[in-house]
Amino acid sequence: MKFRLIYCSLICFLLALSSCKKDSKDQNVLGTYNGIDATVIDAGNPASDGCGWMIVIDKVAYYADNLDEKYKKANLKVKISYDLLNFKYPCSLDPTPRISLIHLKSISTI
């Protein structure tokens, strides 16, 4: 009987929890962009004051937090969809974050 009461309480708790809605807009996402032409560049090894692999869109460099290894090729032309995040990437040994951070939703070569 005690087990049944605990089990029912757990089920009710899980149902109540699953009915809670998330905020429809993630506070860390400044914007979502789809079907954008971009270029992957090698901005140097971060261990030696470089910025790593970057994505250039309209002459502006961004750091993708999830760029797959197979796309890490210098001057590779790609089409991407991404979220612009409310964070900056601390490029090089300078502790001041300067580069806008993006999260790729999709990427394909052109």
C-alpha positions in Angstrom: 0.0 0.0 0.0 2.8 2.4 0.9 4.5 1.5 -2.4 1.4 2.3 -4.3 1.1 5.7 -2.6 4.7 6.6 -3.5 4.2 5.4 -7.0 1.1 7.5 -7.5 2.8 10.5 -6.0 5.7 10.1 -8.4 3.4 9.8 -11.4 1.5 13.0 -10.4 4.7 14.9 -9.8 6.1 13.9 -13.3 2.8 14.8 -15.0 2.8 18.2 -13.3 6.4 18.8 -14.2 5.9 17.9 -17.8 3.0 20.3 -18.1 5.3 23.3 -17.3 6.0 25.4 -20.4 9.5 26.6 -21.2 10.0 30.2 -22.2 9.4 30.3 -25.9 12.4 32.4 -26.6 15.8 31.4 -25.2 17.3 34.4 -23.5 20.8 33.5 -24.8 19.7 33.6 -28.5 19.8 37.0 -30.1 18.6 35.8 -33.5 18.1 32.9 -35.8 19.4 32.9 -39.4 18.8 30.3 -42.1 20.4 29.6 -45.5 23.3 31.9 -45.1 26.4 31.7 -47.4 29.6 31.7 -45.3 33.3 30.7 -45.5 35.2 28.6 -43.0 38.7 30.1 -42.2 41.6 29.0 -40.1 42.5 31.9 -37.9 45.5 30.1 -36.3 46.1 27.7 -33.4 44.5 29.0 -30.2 47.5 27.6 -28.3 49.8 30.0 -30.1 47.6 33.2 -29.8 45.3 32.3 -32.7 41.5 32.2 -32.8 40.9 28.7 -34.2 38.4 27.9 -36.9 36.1 30.8 -37.6 33.0 31.3 -39.9 33.0 34.5 -42.0 29.7 36.0 -43.0 29.7 39.3 -45.0 33.3 40.0 -43.9 32.5 39.5 -40.2 34.1 36.6 -38.3 32.2 34.5 -35.9 33.2 31.5 -33.7 30.9 28.5 -34.0 30.7 26.5 -30.7 29.9 23.3 -32.6 31.8 23.3 -35.9 32.3 19.6 -36.9 35.9 18.5 -37.8 34.9 17.6 -41.4 34.2 21.3 -42.1 37.5 22.5 -40.7 39.1 23.3 -44.1 40.5 26.7 -44.9 38.4 28.8 -47.2 35.6 26.2 -47.4 32.4 27.7 -48.8 29.3 26.6 -46.8 25.7 27.3 -46.4 24.6 27.5 -42.7 21.7 28.0 -40.4 22.6 29.3 -37.0 21.6 31.0 -33.7 23.5 34.2 -32.8 24.3 33.8 -29.1 24.4 36.5 -26.5 28.1 35.5 -25.7 31.5 36.6 -27.0 34.4 34.3 -27.7 37.8 35.3 -26.1 39.9 35.0 -29.2 43.7 34.7 -28.7 45.5 35.4 -25.4 43.6 38.7 -25.0 41.1 38.0 -22.2 38.6 40.5 -23.6 35.9 38.6 -25.5 35.5 40.2 -28.9 34.2 37.6 -31.4 30.5 36.9 -31.5 29.5 33.3 -30.8 27.2 31.3 -33.0 25.6 27.8 -32.6 25.2 26.0 -35.9 21.8 24.4 -36.6 22.8 23.1 -40.0 25.8 23.3 -42.3 26.5 22.0 -45.8 29.2 22.6 -48.4 28.4 24.7 -51.5 
